[in-house]
Amino acid sequence: MMKFHKDGMDHYHLYIDGKWVESKSGKWIEVQNPANEQVIAKVTDADKDDVQAALQSAQRAQQAWQAMPSVQRAEYIMKLVEALRQKRDYFARLLVMEQGKTYGEALGEVDDTMAYFTFAAESANKYKGDLLQPTHEDELVMVQKVPYGVTVGLCAWNYPLALVGRKLGPALVTGNTMIIKPHELTPIASLEFFQLIHEVGFPPGVANIVTGSGTEVGQMLVTSPITKLVSVTGSVRAGQAIYKSAADNITALSLELGGKAPFIVLEDADVDFAVEAAVNARFTNCGQVCICNEMVLVHDKVADEFTEKLVNRVKKLKVGDPFDPEVNMGPKASPGDLDKIDRIVQESVAKGAKVAIGGKRPTGGIFDKGYWYEPTVLVDVKPDMAAARQEIFGPVLPIVRISSFEEAIEIVNASPYGLSAYLFTEDYNKMIHATNVLQVGTVFLNQNMTGCINAYHGGHKLSGIGGEDGEYGIEGYLQKRTIYMRYKRFNQTNGNSQVDEKR
């Protein structure tokens, strides 16, 4: 049984070894709707026995799953895609209720999830090893790509379903088994998705899901000697803790962590297009996207024009019920993040920044409950202020004036983050130079926030190691094995095989 109804709400079990199971812990975690603070479900708070059972289940299943031809593994995945397609609206509504994104954004997340799984399935017979030139006669030298074994996917709360697709699809198609741990803020869509896995009929143990806190359940998964690779999407702080925890077993890691994406607008930029892109890249999903526009670096010559047009555009954003088709932005996902955003704004204002629009929590009506923050633009921001240094991850956009392209590059590369950067200019020389020197994993040139399913997503510096998406993302779930094979040369004269005895 996936869930049962008690006390007026759904209670969710764990999915381990092909079955929905109860935990002996007897503990539950409440899941709230961030728009109104109502508890909408309870999920199991797993204990060490649950985690160990999931790990052992994945370990038992892995060799048989690896032995299965990859195209057969892909067939399971495509059945899963079709099952999700049949419930597209249902899952979108779950995402709105547990995470707070608008219904349109939630539909997009479901579509992205299907795309991630589809790409993984289509890659089943495309990844390959190498046959190398040997050093000796009568020798074959091969490099084979093999799965790690038992893998763990630790998912963030901002895209709870898409991140399952981003991790589970590549892990499974390459012959690994995986244990998913969703974030405790947003576990419902992930748990419901595992019901689809159950209905499709994946072999027991190939995919498991356990719920609980990152500091406890996540820690147990990371430190287990059974775990051979951990894929993480989360904050820098979480990534650093996981990096340390994985050290004892030298567990392989893929860390996609936070960022402080600069949005550079030079004097020759198309200001109107840059404004539209800046708004989209900041306020999508209430600013809760790792590659979001975290601060604008705008040239003095166009700063006034850009700022005026930006503020006017932000005024048109509608905040409210995320199910309302006319609403552009819903609530933040948690009260803790809301407090962090407000602190950054207040600290920056205290240092001399000015609020051009927004800057506070809305009140009255729907806003009296929930984790809301006004779309905010800060001006007169200096590079040393909190708004320009700390990852905001919310609907606040600081504007820093610059006097040159070189100054923008210096500010960007001085940051400890290195996930993404935006550059708006008509000067191709500067575009090319930027791609050569910007210390980030992704550069958007005159481009809105976007992503291709067949591209690659990863960060530099504190923003992580490894990455996901595309063929490089698939490769991340494979390790290399070199094979040296000696064989007997066939003698065409007498029809016998012989070995060179001189070796």
C-alpha positions as CSV (number, residue, x, y, z in Angstrom):
1,M,0.0,0.0,0.0
2,M,1.5,3.3,-1.1
3,K,-0.5,5.4,1.4
4,F,-3.3,5.3,3.9
5,H,-5.8,7.9,5.1
6,K,-5.7,8.9,8.7
7,D,-6.5,12.1,10.7
8,G,-7.9,13.7,7.5
9,M,-4.7,13.3,5.4
10,D,-2.6,10.9,3.5
11,H,0.2,9.0,5.1
12,Y,2.9,7.6,2.9
13,H,5.1,4.5,3.4
14,L,8.5,3.7,2.0
15,Y,9.2,1.8,-1.2
16,I,11.8,-0.9,-0.6
17,D,12.5,-4.1,-2.6
18,G,9.4,-3.8,-4.7
19,K,7.0,-3.3,-1.9
20,W,5.5,-0.4,0.1
21,V,6.6,-1.0,3.7
22,E,6.0,0.5,7.1
23,S,8.9,1.8,9.2
24,K,9.5,0.5,12.7
25,S,10.4,4.1,13.7
26,G,6.8,5.1,14.0
27,K,7.8,8.6,13.2
28,W,6.2,10.9,10.6
29,I,7.1,14.2,8.9
30,E,4.4,16.7,8.1
31,V,4.3,18.2,4.6
32,Q,2.9,21.7,4.2
33,N,1.3,23.6,1.4
34,P,3.5,26.7,1.3
35,A,0.7,28.8,0.0
36,N,-1.4,28.4,3.1
37,E,0.7,26.5,5.6
38,Q,-1.9,23.6,5.7
39,V,-0.5,20.2,6.4
40,I,-1.4,18.2,3.3
41,A,0.3,14.8,4.1
42,K,2.6,12.9,6.3
43,V,5.5,10.8,5.2
44,T,7.6,8.2,7.0
45,D,10.7,9.4,8.9
46,A,12.9,6.4,8.1
47,D,15.4,5.0,10.6
48,K,18.7,3.1,10.1
49,D,17.0,-0.2,9.6
50,D,14.9,1.2,6.8
51,V,17.9,2.7,5.1
52,Q,19.9,-0.5,5.5
53,A,17.0,-2.5,4.0
54,A,16.9,-0.2,1.0
55,L,20.7,-0.4,0.5
56,Q,20.7,-4.2,0.7
57,S,17.8,-4.5,-1.6
58,A,19.5,-2.4,-4.2
59,Q,22.7,-4.4,-3.8
60,R,20.9,-7.7,-4.3
61,A,19.2,-6.4,-7.5
62,Q,22.1,-4.7,-9.1
63,Q,24.0,-7.6,-10.8
64,A,20.9,-9.0,-12.5
65,W,19.9,-5.5,-13.6
66,Q,23.3,-4.9,-15.0
67,A,23.3,-8.2,-16.9
68,M,20.1,-7.3,-18.6
69,P,20.7,-5.8,-22.0
70,S,20.5,-2.0,-21.9
71,V,17.7,-1.8,-24.5
72,Q,15.6,-4.0,-22.2
73,R,16.3,-1.7,-19.3
74,A,15.2,1.2,-21.6
75,E,11.9,-0.5,-22.2
76,Y,11.0,-0.4,-18.5
77,I,11.9,3.3,-18.5
78,M,9.7,4.1,-21.6
79,K,6.8,2.3,-19.9
80,L,7.3,4.6,-17.0
81,V,7.2,7.7,-19.2
82,E,3.9,6.6,-20.7
83,A,2.5,6.0,-17.2
84,L,3.5,9.5,-16.2
85,R,2.0,11.0,-19.3
86,Q,-1.3,9.5,-18.4
87,K,-1.2,11.3,-15.1
88,R,0.4,14.6,-16.2
89,D,-2.3,16.8,-14.7
90,Y,-2.4,14.8,-11.4
91,F,1.3,15.2,-10.8
92,A,1.3,18.9,-11.8
93,R,-1.3,19.5,-9.1
94,L,0.8,17.6,-6.5
95,L,3.8,19.8,-7.3
96,V,1.8,23.0,-6.9
97,M,0.4,21.9,-3.6
98,E,3.7,20.8,-2.0
99,Q,6.2,23.2,-3.6
100,G,4.2,26.3,-4.5
101,K,5.2,26.8,-8.2
102,T,2.4,27.9,-10.6
103,Y,0.3,25.3,-12.3
104,G,1.9,26.2,-15.7
105,E,5.4,25.8,-14.2
106,A,4.3,22.5,-12.7
107,L,3.1,21.1,-16.0
108,G,6.5,22.1,-17.5
109,E,8.2,20.2,-14.7
110,V,6.2,17.0,-15.5
111,D,7.1,17.4,-19.1
112,D,10.8,17.9,-18.2
113,T,10.7,14.7,-16.1
114,M,9.4,12.7,-19.1
115,A,12.1,14.3,-21.3
116,Y,14.8,13.3,-18.9
117,F,13.7,9.7,-18.8
118,T,13.1,9.5,-22.6
119,F,16.6,10.8,-23.3
120,A,18.1,8.2,-20.9
121,A,16.1,5.4,-22.6
122,E,17.2,6.6,-26.0
123,S,20.8,6.5,-24.9
124,A,20.6,2.8,-24.0
125,N,22.6,1.6,-27.1
126,K,24.7,4.7,-27.6
127,Y,27.2,4.8,-24.8
128,K,30.3,2.7,-25.7
129,G,33.8,1.8,-24.7
130,D,37.0,1.6,-26.8
131,L,39.2,-0.9,-28.6
132,L,42.8,0.4,-28.3
133,Q,45.9,-0.4,-30.2
134,P,48.0,-3.0,-28.3
135,T,51.6,-2.7,-27.2
136,H,52.3,-6.4,-27.9
137,E,51.5,-8.9,-30.6
138,D,48.6,-11.3,-30.0
139,E,46.9,-8.9,-27.6
140,L,43.6,-7.0,-27.4
141,V,43.3,-3.9,-25.2
142,M,39.8,-2.7,-24.4
143,V,38.2,0.0,-22.2
144,Q,34.8,-1.1,-21.0
145,K,32.3,1.3,-19.3
146,V,30.5,-0.4,-16.4
147,P,28.0,0.8,-13.8
148,Y,29.1,1.8,-10.3
149,G,26.6,-0.5,-8.7
150,V,24.3,0.9,-5.9
151,T,23.8,4.7,-6.4
152,V,22.0,7.3,-4.3
153,G,20.0,10.3,-5.6
154,L,19.6,13.1,-3.1
155,C,17.1,15.6,-4.5
156,A,16.4,19.3,-3.8
157,W,13.0,20.7,-3.1
158,N,12.7,23.2,-5.9
159,Y,12.1,20.6,-8.7
160,P,11.2,17.5,-6.7
161,L,9.9,15.4,-9.7
162,A,12.3,16.6,-12.5
163,L,15.3,15.8,-10.3
164,V,14.1,12.2,-9.9
165,G,14.0,11.9,-13.7
166,R,17.4,13.7,-14.1
167,K,19.1,11.1,-11.8
168,L,17.1,7.9,-11.9
169,G,16.8,7.7,-15.7
170,P,20.6,7.8,-16.4
171,A,21.4,5.6,-13.3
172,L,19.0,2.8,-14.3
173,V,19.7,2.8,-18.1
174,T,23.4,2.3,-17.4
175,G,22.9,-0.7,-15.2
176,N,23.0,0.9,-11.7
177,T,20.4,0.5,-9.1
178,M,19.3,3.7,-7.2
179,I,17.8,4.8,-3.9
180,I,16.1,8.1,-4.1
181,K,15.8,10.4,-1.1
182,P,13.5,13.3,-1.8
183,H,13.8,16.5,0.2
184,E,11.6,16.4,3.3
185,L,9.8,19.6,2.3
186,T,8.6,18.1,-1.0
187,P,8.4,14.3,-1.0
188,I,4.9,13.7,-2.2
189,A,5.3,13.8,-6.0
190,S,8.3,11.5,-5.7
191,L,6.5,9.0,-3.6
192,E,3.5,9.0,-6.0
193,F,5.9,8.5,-8.9
194,F,7.3,5.4,-7.3
195,Q,3.7,4.0,-7.4
196,L,4.1,4.2,-11.2
197,I,7.4,2.3,-10.9
198,H,5.6,-0.4,-8.9
199,E,2.8,-0.6,-11.5
200,V,5.2,-0.8,-14.4
201,G,6.8,-3.8,-12.7
202,F,10.4,-2.9,-12.3
203,P,12.4,-5.8,-10.7
204,P,12.4,-5.5,-6.9
205,G,15.3,-3.5,-5.5
206,V,16.2,-1.7,-8.8
207,A,14.6,1.5,-7.6
208,N,13.9,2.3,-3.9
209,I,12.7,5.5,-2.1
210,V,13.2,6.4,1.5
211,T,12.1,9.6,3.2
212,G,13.5,11.5,6.1
213,S,15.9,14.3,7.0
214,G,19.1,14.9,5.0
215,T,21.1,15.1,8.2
216,E,20.0,11.6,9.3
217,V,18.7,9.5,6.4
218,G,20.9,11.2,3.8
219,Q,23.9,10.8,6.0
220,M,23.3,7.1,6.4
221,L,23.0,6.6,2.7
222,V,26.1,8.6,1.9
223,T,28.3,6.9,4.5
224,S,27.3,3.3,3.8
225,P,30.0,1.2,2.1
226,I,27.3,-0.3,-0.1
227,T,26.8,3.1,-1.8
228,K,29.2,3.5,-4.7
229,L,28.1,6.8,-6.2
230,V,26.0,9.7,-4.8
231,S,24.3,12.3,-7.0
232,V,23.3,15.4,-5.2
233,T,21.4,18.5,-6.1
234,G,21.4,21.0,-3.2
235,S,23.1,23.8,-1.4
236,V,26.8,24.4,-1.1
237,R,26.6,23.8,2.6
238,A,24.9,20.4,2.0
239,G,27.4,19.6,-0.7
240,Q,30.3,20.3,1.6
241,A,28.9,18.1,4.3
242,I,28.3,15.2,1.8
243,Y,31.8,15.6,0.4
244,K,33.3,15.1,3.8
245,S,31.0,12.2,4.7
246,A,31.8,10.4,1.5
247,A,35.6,10.6,2.1
248,D,36.0,7.5,4.3
249,N,34.7,5.1,1.6
250,I,36.0,7.3,-1.3
251,T,32.5,7.2,-2.7
252,A,32.1,8.8,-6.1
253,L,30.2,12.1,-6.1
254,S,28.3,14.3,-8.5
255,L,27.5,17.6,-6.8
256,E,25.2,20.1,-8.4
257,L,25.2,22.9,-5.9
258,G,24.2,26.6,-5.5
259,G,25.2,29.5,-7.6
260,K,25.2,33.3,-7.8
261,A,24.6,33.8,-11.5
262,P,25.6,37.3,-12.7
263,F,23.5,38.9,-15.5
264,I,25.8,41.2,-17.4
265,V,24.3,43.9,-19.6
266,L,26.8,45.9,-21.6
267,E,26.3,49.3,-23.2
268,D,25.5,47.9,-26.7
269,A,23.0,45.3,-25.5
270,D,19.4,45.1,-26.7
271,V,18.0,46.6,-23.5
272,D,14.3,45.6,-24.1
273,F,15.3,42.0,-24.7
274,A,17.7,42.0,-21.8
275,V,15.0,43.3,-19.5
276,E,12.5,40.6,-20.5
277,A,15.2,37.9,-20.0
278,A,16.3,39.3,-16.7
279,V,12.7,39.1,-15.3
280,N,12.2,35.6,-16.6
281,A,15.5,34.4,-15.3
282,R,14.9,35.9,-11.8
283,F,11.3,35.3,-11.0
284,T,10.6,31.9,-12.6
285,N,9.6,29.5,-9.8
286,C,9.8,32.4,-7.3
287,G,13.5,32.7,-8.0
288,Q,14.1,29.1,-6.9
289,V,16.3,27.9,-9.8
290,C,20.0,27.2,-9.4
291,I,20.9,29.0,-12.6
292,C,18.6,32.0,-11.9
293,N,19.7,35.6,-12.5
294,E,21.0,36.4,-9.0
295,M,22.3,39.9,-9.8
296,V,22.4,42.3,-12.7
297,L,25.8,43.9,-13.6
298,V,24.7,46.7,-15.9
299,H,26.9,49.3,-17.7
300,D,26.6,52.9,-16.5
301,K,25.6,54.0,-20.0
302,V,22.4,52.0,-20.1
303,A,21.8,51.5,-16.3
304,D,19.1,54.1,-16.0
305,E,17.2,52.9,-19.0
306,F,17.5,49.3,-18.0
307,T,16.5,49.9,-14.4
308,E,13.4,51.9,-15.3
309,K,12.2,49.4,-17.8
310,L,13.0,46.5,-15.5
311,V,11.0,48.0,-12.6
312,N,8.1,48.7,-14.9
313,R,8.1,45.1,-16.1
314,V,8.3,43.7,-12.5
315,K,5.3,45.8,-11.6
316,K,3.2,43.7,-14.0
317,L,4.0,40.4,-12.3
318,K,1.0,39.0,-10.5
319,V,1.6,37.1,-7.2
320,G,-1.0,34.9,-5.8
321,D,-2.8,31.5,-5.9
322,P,-0.5,29.3,-8.0
323,F,-3.5,27.5,-9.5
324,D,-4.7,30.8,-11.0
325,P,-3.7,30.9,-14.7
326,E,-3.1,34.7,-14.5
327,V,-0.6,34.4,-11.6
328,N,3.1,34.6,-12.5
329,M,4.6,33.7,-9.1
330,G,3.6,31.6,-6.1
331,P,5.1,31.5,-2.6
332,K,8.5,30.5,-1.4
333,A,8.8,26.9,-0.3
334,S,9.6,27.3,3.3
335,P,9.6,29.9,6.2
336,G,13.4,29.4,6.7
337,D,14.1,30.6,3.2
338,L,11.7,33.4,3.5
339,D,13.6,34.7,6.6
340,K,16.9,34.4,4.8
341,I,15.7,36.5,1.9
342,D,14.3,39.2,4.1
343,R,17.6,39.3,6.1
344,I,19.6,39.7,2.9
345,V,17.4,42.6,1.8
346,Q,17.5,44.3,5.2
347,E,21.3,43.9,5.5
348,S,21.8,45.4,2.0
349,V,19.5,48.3,2.7
350,A,21.3,49.0,5.9
351,K,24.5,49.3,3.9
352,G,23.1,51.8,1.4
353,A,21.0,49.8,-1.2
354,K,17.6,51.2,-2.1
355,V,14.4,49.3,-2.7
356,A,13.0,50.2,-6.1
357,I,10.0,47.9,-5.8
358,G,8.9,45.3,-3.3
359,G,11.2,44.6,-0.4
360,K,8.7,43.0,2.0
361,R,6.2,40.3,2.7
362,P,2.7,41.1,1.3
363,T,-0.2,41.0,3.8
364,G,-4.0,40.7,3.6
365,G,-6.3,38.1,2.2
366,I,-4.4,35.1,0.8
367,F,-1.1,36.5,2.0
368,D,-1.9,36.3,5.7
369,K,-1.0,32.6,5.5
370,G,1.9,31.1,3.5
371,Y,5.5,32.0,2.6
372,W,5.1,35.0,0.3
373,Y,7.5,37.7,-0.7
374,E,7.0,40.6,-3.1
375,P,9.0,40.6,-6.4
376,T,11.8,42.9,-5.4
377,V,14.4,45.1,-7.2
378,L,17.3,46.6,-5.2
379,V,19.3,49.5,-6.7
380,D,22.6,51.2,-5.6
381,V,23.9,47.8,-4.7
382,K,27.7,47.5,-4.2
383,P,29.6,44.2,-4.9
384,D,30.4,43.8,-1.2
385,M,26.8,43.9,0.0
386,A,24.9,40.8,1.1
387,A,22.6,40.9,-1.9
388,A,25.6,40.8,-4.3
389,R,27.6,38.1,-2.4
390,Q,25.1,35.6,-1.0
391,E,22.9,33.3,-3.0
392,I,19.4,34.7,-2.6
393,F,17.4,31.9,-4.2
394,G,14.2,34.0,-4.2
395,P,12.4,36.9,-5.9
396,V,14.9,39.6,-5.1
397,L,17.1,41.1,-7.9
398,P,20.0,43.4,-6.9
399,I,21.4,45.8,-9.6
400,V,25.1,46.7,-9.6
401,R,26.4,49.4,-11.9
402,I,29.6,48.7,-13.7
403,S,31.9,50.9,-15.9
404,S,33.4,48.3,-18.2
405,F,33.3,44.7,-19.4
406,E,36.6,44.1,-17.6
407,E,35.0,45.1,-14.3
408,A,32.2,42.7,-14.8
409,I,34.5,39.8,-15.5
410,E,36.5,40.7,-12.4
411,I,33.4,40.7,-10.2
412,V,32.2,37.4,-11.6
413,N,35.5,35.5,-11.2
414,A,36.0,36.9,-7.6
415,S,32.9,35.0,-6.5
416,P,33.4,31.6,-4.9
417,Y,30.4,30.3,-7.0
418,G,30.7,29.2,-10.6
419,L,27.4,27.7,-11.8
420,S,26.3,30.0,-14.6
421,A,26.5,33.5,-16.0
422,Y,24.6,35.7,-18.5
423,L,26.1,38.2,-21.0
424,F,24.1,40.6,-23.2
425,T,26.2,42.4,-25.9
426,E,26.5,42.7,-29.6
427,D,30.3,42.5,-29.5
428,Y,31.3,39.0,-30.7
429,N,34.8,39.5,-29.5
430,K,33.6,40.0,-25.9
431,M,31.3,37.0,-26.2
432,I,34.2,34.8,-27.2
433,H,36.5,36.2,-24.6
434,A,33.8,35.7,-21.9
435,T,33.4,32.0,-22.8
436,N,37.2,31.7,-22.4
437,V,37.6,33.4,-19.1
438,L,34.3,33.2,-17.1
439,Q,34.8,30.6,-14.3
440,V,31.4,29.1,-14.6
441,G,29.9,25.9,-15.9
442,T,27.3,27.5,-18.2
443,V,27.3,30.8,-20.2
444,F,24.2,32.3,-21.7
445,L,25.0,34.7,-24.5
446,N,22.1,37.0,-25.4
447,Q,19.9,34.1,-24.2
448,N,17.1,33.7,-21.7
449,M,17.4,31.1,-18.9
450,T,17.1,27.8,-20.8
451,G,18.5,24.2,-21.0
452,C,18.7,21.5,-23.6
453,I,18.1,18.0,-22.6
454,N,21.1,16.8,-24.6
455,A,23.5,19.5,-23.3
456,Y,25.3,19.4,-19.9
457,H,24.7,21.0,-16.6
458,G,27.4,21.3,-14.0
459,G,29.3,23.9,-11.9
460,H,32.8,25.1,-11.2
461,K,34.3,26.1,-7.9
462,L,31.9,25.9,-4.9
463,S,29.1,25.2,-7.4
464,G,30.0,21.6,-7.6
465,I,31.8,18.7,-9.3
466,G,30.5,16.4,-12.0
467,G,27.1,17.2,-13.6
468,E,24.0,16.0,-15.3
469,D,22.2,15.9,-18.7
470,G,23.2,14.8,-22.2
471,E,25.7,12.2,-23.0
472,Y,28.2,13.6,-20.5
473,G,25.5,13.1,-17.8
474,I,25.0,9.5,-18.8
475,E,28.8,9.0,-18.7
476,G,28.8,10.2,-15.1
477,Y,27.0,7.0,-14.1
478,L,29.7,4.8,-15.6
479,Q,33.2,3.9,-14.6
480,K,36.0,2.6,-16.8
481,R,37.5,-0.8,-16.8
482,T,40.6,-1.7,-18.9
483,I,40.9,-5.3,-20.2
484,Y,44.1,-6.8,-21.5
485,M,43.5,-10.0,-23.4
486,R,46.2,-12.3,-24.9
487,Y,45.1,-14.7,-27.6
488,K,46.6,-17.5,-29.7
489,R,47.5,-16.4,-33.2
490,F,46.0,-18.6,-35.9
491,N,48.6,-20.3,-38.1
492,Q,47.2,-20.2,-41.7
493,T,49.8,-22.8,-42.8
494,N,48.7,-25.7,-40.7
495,G,45.4,-24.5,-39.3
496,N,46.6,-24.5,-35.7
497,S,46.7,-21.7,-33.2
498,Q,50.0,-20.8,-31.6
499,V,51.3,-18.5,-28.9
500,D,54.4,-16.5,-29.2
501,E,56.6,-18.1,-26.6
502,K,59.1,-15.3,-26.6
503,R,56.8,-13.2,-24.4
